Amino acid sequence: MPQIQLIPASAAGALDAAEEAVDLLLDTGRAPGDILVLTTGELHPWAAHELSFGEAAYWAQHDAGDDVFYADAAQAQRAAGRPVVVFAANGGPADAMATALPVALARAGALLVVCGDPEQINSVLGAGV
């Protein structure tokens, strides 16, 4: 079971909080390829940019595994596990977090960092997170 770290953030602030978490992970020695970032609402700008070149090129970068990878939480099933998963609860469908957070937890090898509303997150993952 991975360690779970909760970073309280509003839906509007969750992506910024996730970015800060990624920066901190990289600063403390995590390899970029160890990190998967999932968003429930608006795509991370990197993902939106890369997807403009097509799905095949986008997922090829995922498969190469040599850099931080950003994906829509709805596609978490398709993403391979990584040692660290950063989950940004930045809006999206009402059930997005309930559906994607357990998948994110399953994908995280050592650490799951969740940026979002603590009450919502605790209701999905169970109290005491």
C-alpha positions as CSV (number, residue, x, y, z in Angstrom):
1,M,0.0,0.0,0.0
2,P,1.5,3.3,-1.0
3,Q,1.9,6.2,1.4
4,I,-0.8,8.8,0.9
5,Q,-0.1,12.5,1.3
6,L,-2.9,15.0,1.2
7,I,-2.4,18.6,0.1
8,P,-5.6,20.6,0.8
9,A,-6.5,22.7,-2.2
10,S,-9.6,24.1,-3.9
11,A,-10.6,22.7,-7.3
12,A,-9.2,25.9,-8.8
13,G,-5.9,25.6,-6.9
14,A,-5.4,21.8,-7.2
15,L,-3.4,21.9,-10.4
16,D,-1.0,24.6,-9.0
17,A,-0.7,22.4,-5.8
18,A,0.1,19.4,-8.0
19,E,2.8,21.4,-9.9
20,E,4.4,22.4,-6.6
21,A,4.3,18.8,-5.4
22,V,6.0,17.6,-8.7
23,D,8.7,20.3,-8.3
24,L,9.3,19.3,-4.7
25,L,9.6,15.6,-5.7
26,L,12.1,16.4,-8.5
27,D,14.0,18.7,-6.1
28,T,14.3,15.9,-3.6
29,G,15.7,13.4,-6.1
30,R,12.8,11.7,-7.7
31,A,13.4,10.8,-11.4
32,P,10.9,12.5,-13.7
33,G,10.0,9.1,-15.2
34,D,8.8,8.1,-11.7
35,I,6.0,10.5,-11.6
36,L,2.5,10.3,-13.1
37,V,0.1,13.3,-12.7
38,L,-3.6,12.8,-13.1
39,T,-6.2,15.6,-13.4
40,T,-10.0,15.2,-12.9
41,G,-11.0,18.4,-14.6
42,E,-9.2,20.5,-17.2
43,L,-6.1,18.8,-18.7
44,H,-2.7,19.9,-17.6
45,P,-1.3,22.3,-20.3
46,W,1.4,19.8,-21.2
47,A,-1.1,17.1,-21.9
48,A,-3.3,19.4,-23.9
49,H,-0.3,20.5,-26.0
50,E,1.0,17.0,-26.5
51,L,-2.4,15.6,-27.4
52,S,-2.6,18.2,-30.2
53,F,0.0,16.0,-32.0
54,G,-2.2,13.0,-31.7
55,E,-3.0,10.2,-29.3
56,A,-0.2,7.9,-30.6
57,A,2.6,10.4,-30.1
58,Y,1.2,11.3,-26.7
59,W,1.0,7.7,-25.4
60,A,4.4,6.9,-26.9
61,Q,5.8,9.5,-24.5
62,H,4.0,7.7,-21.7
63,D,5.5,4.3,-22.8
64,A,9.0,5.8,-23.0
65,G,8.7,6.6,-19.3
66,D,11.6,9.1,-19.2
67,D,9.7,12.2,-18.1
68,V,6.8,13.2,-15.9
69,F,3.6,12.2,-17.6
70,Y,0.3,14.1,-17.3
71,A,-3.0,12.5,-18.1
72,D,-6.7,12.8,-17.6
73,A,-7.8,10.8,-14.5
74,A,-10.5,9.2,-16.7
75,Q,-7.6,7.5,-18.6
76,A,-5.9,6.3,-15.4
77,Q,-6.7,2.7,-16.3
78,R,-4.6,3.1,-19.5
79,A,-1.6,4.6,-17.7
80,A,1.0,2.2,-16.3
81,G,1.9,2.3,-12.6
82,R,4.7,4.6,-11.5
83,P,6.4,4.9,-8.1
84,V,4.6,8.3,-7.5
85,V,1.2,9.4,-8.6
86,V,0.1,13.0,-8.1
87,F,-3.7,13.4,-8.3
88,A,-5.1,16.8,-8.9
89,A,-8.8,17.0,-8.0
90,N,-9.3,20.1,-10.2
91,G,-13.0,19.8,-11.0
92,G,-14.6,17.7,-13.8
93,P,-17.6,15.4,-13.5
94,A,-19.1,15.0,-10.0
95,D,-18.0,11.3,-9.9
96,A,-14.6,11.9,-11.4
97,M,-12.8,11.7,-8.1
98,A,-14.8,8.7,-6.8
99,T,-14.0,6.8,-10.0
100,A,-10.4,7.8,-10.6
101,L,-8.9,8.0,-7.1
102,P,-9.0,4.3,-6.3
103,V,-7.3,3.7,-9.7
104,A,-4.7,6.3,-8.9
105,L,-4.1,4.5,-5.6
106,A,-3.6,1.2,-7.4
107,R,-1.2,2.8,-9.9
108,A,1.0,4.4,-7.2
109,G,3.9,2.2,-6.2
110,A,5.3,4.1,-3.2
111,L,3.5,7.4,-2.9
112,L,0.1,8.9,-3.8
113,V,-0.1,12.7,-3.5
114,V,-3.7,14.0,-3.6
115,C,-4.3,17.7,-4.1
116,G,-7.9,18.7,-3.4
117,D,-10.7,19.0,-0.9
118,P,-9.8,17.0,2.2
119,E,-13.5,16.1,2.9
120,Q,-14.1,14.8,-0.6
121,I,-10.9,12.9,-0.6
122,N,-11.5,11.3,2.8
123,S,-15.0,10.3,1.8
124,V,-13.6,8.4,-1.3
125,L,-10.5,6.9,0.4
126,G,-12.0,6.4,3.8
127,A,-11.4,8.4,6.9
128,G,-8.0,8.8,8.4
129,V,-6.1,9.6,5.2
